[in-house]
Amino acid sequence: MKKSYKNGSIFFLVAFMFFCIMGNAQLDLPRGSQKAKVSQRIGITDISISYSRPAVKDREVWGKLVPYGMNNLGFGTAKESPWRAGANENTVIKFTNDVKIEGKPISAGKYGLHMIITEGDKATVIFSKNYEAWGSYFYEPSEDALRVEVTTKEIPHTEALTYLFSQVDANSAVASLNWEKKQIPFKIEVDVTNTVLADIRHKLQNSPGFNRQTWEQAANFSLNNDGDLDEALGWIDATIAGMFFSQKTFNNLSTKAKILAKQGKKAEADAVMDEALGLATILEVHGYGRQLIAQGEKEKALEVFKMNAKKNKGQWPVDYGLARAYSAMGDNKTALKHLKIAAQRAPDQQNKDAIAANITKLENGEGIN
């Protein structure tokens, strides 16, 4: 009797577990409000918004389907809830690095995105630390990471709720919810330079740090993006006289010269650049001469192009460089002489065509830089 009871209990337990599992199982079926995800990179920071897209379907949206203000939704733990800024589960926004929203800082991470819509053209955008809840039924104000006030805009009819990134530039983008005839935008800004430099410092401590080109890239980025010049100098010195990969090249020496020049150490910069030119290829010298012309240092550019012509006599593209230098000096007659020599030595049709166009410019009294 005991054995039978025991076996019956085991059967009941197994059956109960089976039905629990079956009860919790869900089929993957189409939804009325389809899932969507939109993303944007700013610098090296990735921003994504995951949401569900309800449709208007001839309904009155603002103030009706989406009530104004905070509301008791009649379910969950929240006594007053904002709108879930989409349908179904939480709308989730993710930042891979720290950013600013409408000028206010928020840390990297995932956030539940909610909105308070009011009559007129104002809305409050809420970023909640609780991004795993279903919709706004369990919204808790104490979990807010950030609130920002924004101005809404009237737009052409948008049937299915859509998030977009617009006005994208090197340091920012505007994210917006667009539905029916209302747009709710909020600006996202990234401190790209400091974000990249922090990433560089981390990576230089790992496997990328055992590659000379990585340190050169780090130094160049800092140099060209108003980073710490002393730090950049340390990075480039590591490629020139470091423990693992000390090697003097035109690239690392010329980068060091630029850093020194930006620090106001002209004599040191000139000495390092002279050393760099001694290691440069004909094309590296040509490129440096063109940089000097672009910087308005035409006399120095002429010296560099003359040096290149003396060191690499009769080779391409030394006469093209001399033509550019003399044109920069206003001596189109001498520039034309060298350009015609360059035309005979051009290695491909593309350069031949470019030289022909520049010959026409010089013959018409125009510059070629």
C-alpha positions, 0 to 999 in steps of 0.5 A: 500500500505504501509502495502504491502511494509512493508511486502515485505521488511520483506520478503526480509530481512528474505530471505536475511538472510536465503541465507546468512546463507546458503551461510556461511554453510559448509558441513563436507566432506573429504579433500585431505590433511587430518587433523592431530594432534601430541602431546608430554608431557615433564615434565608437559608441553604439546606440540601439533602440529595441521596440514593438511597432503598433499601427494607428489603424484609424484610431485616435492616438494622442490623448486616447490610445496614448493617454496624456500624463501619468495614468493608473493602468489597472495592472502591475505595481505602479500606481501611476505609469508613463507610456511605454514608448512602444507596445508590448515589452519595455522599449529598451535603449542601449549605450555602449559608452557614457553619453549625454541626452539633451545635455545631461549625462547618462552612463553606459548600459541598457534602459527602459524607455518611457515617455510622458505625453502632454497636450501641446508640444511638450513631452518627458522622456524617461530612462529607467534602470529597470529595462526588463519589466513588461511595458510600464505596468511596474514603473517605479520613479526611484529607478529613473536614471534620467528624465529630459524635457523635449519639444515635440514636432508635427510630421506627416502621417506615420502609420507604424510607430518608428524610431529613427536616427537623424542629424547624425554628425561626428559627435551626436545624433537625434533619436526620435519616436515618430507615430501618427503625426507626432515626432518626439526627438531627443539629442544624444551626444558623445565625447568621442575623443575621450571615449576613444582615448579611454578605449585606446588606453585599455587596448594598449594593455592587451594584445593590440598593444604588442603591435607597433602600428597600434601605438602609431595609430594611438599617437596620431589620433591623440595628435589630431583630436586634441588629446594629451600631447605628452601621452601621445609623445610617450606612445610614439616614442614606444614605437621608436625606442620601445622594449618590443618593437623599436624601429625608426620609420618615416611614419613614427618620426614624422608623427613625433615631429608633429607632436613636438611642433604642436607643443611649441618645440620647433627646433626639436621638431625640425631635427626629428623631421630631418631624420624622418626625411632621411628614411622616407620613400620618394612618395613619402617625401612627395606627400610631406611636401604637399602637406607643407603647401597646404599649410602655407609653408611654400618655401619649405615645400620647395626645399623638400621637393628639391631634396627629393629631386636630387635624391631621386633624380629622373624618377616619378614624381619628383618633377610633379612635386617641383611643379606644385612647389613653383606654382605655389611660389607663383612661378608658373613658367618654371612649374610648367617646365617641370610639369611637362617633364612629369607628363613624360614619366607619369606611370598610368593614365590617371596621372597623365590625365591629371597632369594634362589638366594641370598643364591647361591650368598653368597655361591659363595662368591658374595655380595647380594646388 
